[in-house]
Amino acid sequence: MFDIKDYLTNIYRIEDQILEEYISCWTTYNIPKKTIMTAPGETERFFYFVRKGIQKSYFQNEGKQHVIAFAYAPSFSGIPESFFTQTPSKYFLETITDSTFLRISFEKHQELMKKHRPIETLFRKATEQFLMGMIQRHHELMAFDIETRFKIFVKRSPHLLNMVAQKDLASYLRMDSTNFSKLMNNVRI
C-alpha cells in the first residue's frame, strides 16, 4: 500500500498538522475489476488516490473505446475536470483490476481548501503537474510515429505491458492492435 502523505508531500510540502487533518478526511474505498466508476453524464463526486489496482479512462466513439489514461498506485484517479468543476463527465472511468483507493468528497475537499490555503496551493501544484503531463502526451501523439510512441511508453511505463490488455495499450498509443503486436515482437525492450 502506498502512503498518501508521502505522495502529497512530494508535490508540495505543507505543515504536518494541516496535512494530517486533510488526510484524515480521506476514506478507504474498494471496487472489483471491470466496474464503471463514472460514466458520461455523471458528475464525479469524489477524488481518488490509488493504493492498489489499475483503472482506465476512455471515451466511446462509434462503438470503439479510445483510452485516454491509466491510473495506478501511487497516483490520483477519477475524472478530474468533472470533479473540480462539478460538471458531467464526457467519458468513462473503469477499473481494470480490483482496486483500493482513498477518496475524498468534493464538499470536504472544498471546505478544507477554503480553511487551509496550503491545501489549495498543493492542488494547484498537482494540477500544474497534470497539465504538463497532458501537454507532453499530446506532443507525443502529434509529433511522433507509432514506433517512437511505443518506445517512449515502454521506457516510461514498462510494468503496464504485463498488467493491461494489449488492445487498451494500443488504443492509448493511438495505433491498432496489429501494429502494437508487431512492435511488441520486433522492438527490443
N, C-alpha and C positions, 0 to 999 in steps of 0.2 A: 504494500500500500504506500502511496506517495503522500507526502506531507504538504498540505495546502499552505502552511505558514512559510516553509522554505520557498515554495513556488512564488508566492506573492512578494516575499522579501527580495527575491531576485529581480522582480520587475521594478519595485520602488520600496525603499526602506521607510517604514513608519514606526512610530513609538509602539513598543510591545503591548502596552495596556490597551491602546486603540485597536491594534491588530487582533489581540485576544478577544475583545468584545465583538469585533466584526466576525471572526471565525466561529465564535460560539453560536452565531445565528444560522450557520450552515448545518443542514441535517443530512443524514445518510439516506440514500435512495438507491434501490436495486431494481434492475429491469432485465428480463430474459432477452436472449438473442432474437433477432428478427422482429422487434417491436417498433412500431412507428411511434416516436415520442411526440413529434409535431408534424402536422400536415398542412398543406397550403390552405390559407383561410383562417387558421388558428393563430392566436396570439400567444407568443412564448411568455409564460408567467414566471418561469424560473430560469436562473443561470446555473450552469453545472460545472463542477470541477471533476474531471475523470480520475478515479482512483484505480479502476480496473476495467478492461474491456476496450472495444473499438466501436465507433459509430461513423456513419457517413451521412453527409447532407447531399441532396440531389434534387433536381427538378425533372419532371416528365415532359417530353415533347414528342407528340405523335407516337405514343406508346413506348418510347425509348427513354431509359434512365441516363441522365447526364450528371455524373458525380462532380460535386463542387469541392468537397473537402472531406478529410478523415480526421477524427479526433480520437486521441488515446492518451493514456497516462504518461506523464503528468501534464495536463492541459485543460483549458476550458472547453466546454461543449455547449451546444444549444444553437438557436438561430439568433445570433447577436443583434442584428438590426431590428428584429421583431421584439426582442426583449427590451433593448434600450429605448426604442421609440413607442413601444406598446401598440404596434400596428400588426395586421395579419401577415403571417409568413407567406412567401411566394413559393416555398419549396419544402421538401420533406427532411426530417431528421429521423434516422432509423438506427437501431443497434445492430451491429454485425455479430457481436458476441455477447454473452451475458455481461452486463456492465454494472459497476458500482460507482456511485457518484456521491459527492457532497453537493447540495443545492441550496440556493437562497431565493426567496421570493422577490419579485420586483419591488413590492411595497417596502419590505425590510431593507433591501439594498438602497433604495432611495432615502429612506429615513436615516440610515447610517451615513450616507454620503452628505446629507444636509447637516447632520450632527458633527461630523468629523471631516474637515476639509482634506486631510491627508488621504482619506479613502477615495475621495473624488479625484485627487491627483494620481493615486495609484491606478484607477481605472482609465484615466486619460492616457497614462503611460502605456497601459495594456492595449488600449485602442490604437495608439500610435504604432505599437509593435505589430498588431494585427493588420493594420493598413499597409505597413511596409512589406509584410509577408504577401498580402494580396497583390500589391503592385509588382513584387518580384515574380510571383506566379503568373500574372498577366503578361509580363515581359517575356517569360519563358515560353508561354503558349503562342505569343505573337511572333517572336524573333527566331525561334529555334525549330529545326526539323525534328521528326519523331525520334530519331536515334539520339540526338543531343538531349531532348527532353527526358528520354528513358534513362540515360546515363546520369543526368543531374538528379533525377528521382532516386535511383538506386544508391547514389552516393549519400543523399540526404536521409533516406528512409528505407534502408535495406531490409529491416525487420518486417516491413509490411508485405514483402514478396511471399512470405510463408504464412501470413495471417489473414490476407484479404484475397478474395476471388480475383483471378486474372481479368475477368470481364469488367469488374469495378475499377481495377487499376488502369486498364486500357481506357475506360471512359474518363477517368480522372486526367489522364495524359492526352486526351483528345485524339485517340487512334482506335482503329478497330482491333478486335481481339486477335485476329490472324496476324497482324503486324506485331502486336505485343508478344505473341507466342514466338514469332521468328526472332525478335530481338532477344527474348529470354534464352533462346537456343544458340544464337550467334554472337552476342556481345559478351565479352569477358567481364564477369562481375568480380 
